[in-house]
């Protein structure tokens, strides 16, 4: 079973996502938090394989929480979820150690497959957040600032 941690500040979204992913035959949600500053403690207690982090969380951003997980729970793969991409966020997500950057309103089947791919060591970038030919979107290139 793939053990998941969900960090989403919208309670209804967090619950729905937990329910939908829990219906996957190989996934189990082992922790749910609503704040970025709760992510590391929850990960250390529940030992997830993958953490799904909303980019905008109260207390600590998903990007900051991803960087914290990289040092505190290095075996946990991180996928950043966002409503829409902003210039520079894809680059910052990769720098924070995220294995993926996805739009959160996509089909749950695609999210489940992205989780599986991340566990296989792949980097997963939603095509809606990448530029032509899978290149980082504008503002994500070297030397560009958000």
C-alpha positions, -999 to 999 in steps of 0.1 A, spaced: 0 0 0 11 35 -8 9 56 23 -3 92 17 -2 125 37 -27 152 25 -20 189 34 -49 210 22 -65 239 41 -100 235 26 -116 208 48 -141 197 23 -115 194 -4 -92 175 20 -119 151 29 -131 145 -7 -95 139 -18 -89 115 10 -121 96 2 -113 94 -36 -77 84 -31 -86 59 -4 -108 41 -31 -76 33 -51 -67 -4 -45 -31 5 -36 -34 37 -16 -41 46 20 -44 81 35 -25 79 67 -25 116 77 -45 148 69 -35 183 79 -49 217 72 -17 238 79 18 238 64 34 240 98 18 206 107 32 187 78 66 176 92 52 164 125 24 145 107 50 129 84 73 119 112 43 102 130 27 86 100 57 78 77 39 85 44 55 74 11 41 105 -6 29 139 7 4 159 -14 9 195 -4 -13 224 -15 10 252 -25 -9 278 -4 -13 267 32 -17 287 64 13 286 88 38 276 62 35 273 24 35 240 6 69 249 -10 84 256 25 69 224 39 83 204 9 118 218 17 113 208 53 103 173 43 134 169 21 156 173 52 133 158 79 117 129 60 139 124 29 122 91 19 88 109 15 82 120 -21 63 153 -24 38 164 -50 28 201 -49 -9 208 -58 -20 242 -71 -51 258 -85 -31 276 -111 5 281 -119 23 314 -112 56 324 -128 85 309 -109 65 284 -88 74 253 -108 111 262 -105 107 268 -67 88 235 -63 117 216 -79 143 235 -59 123 225 -27 127 189 -37 92 182 -50 88 152 -73 58 168 -90 38 199 -96 1 193 -105 -31 213 -110 -55 202 -83 -87 202 -103 -76 173 -126 -92 139 -126 -84 118 -95 -72 90 -118 -45 112 -131 -34 122 -96 -33 86 -85 -11 78 -115 11 108 -107 16 94 -72 26 60 -86 50 76 -110 66 98 -83 72 66 -63 90 51 -93 114 81 -91 98 101 -120 93 138 -119 57 146 -127 47 180 -141 11 187 -152 12 197 -189 -10 227 -180 19 241 -159 47 234 -184 56 254 -214 61 240 -249 77 205 -252 75 202 -214 99 231 -207 92 251 -175 66 278 -180 75 314 -184 92 327 -153 106 293 -144 138 295 -164 173 302 -150 179 337 -138 142 346 -138 126 359 -107 89 355 -98 
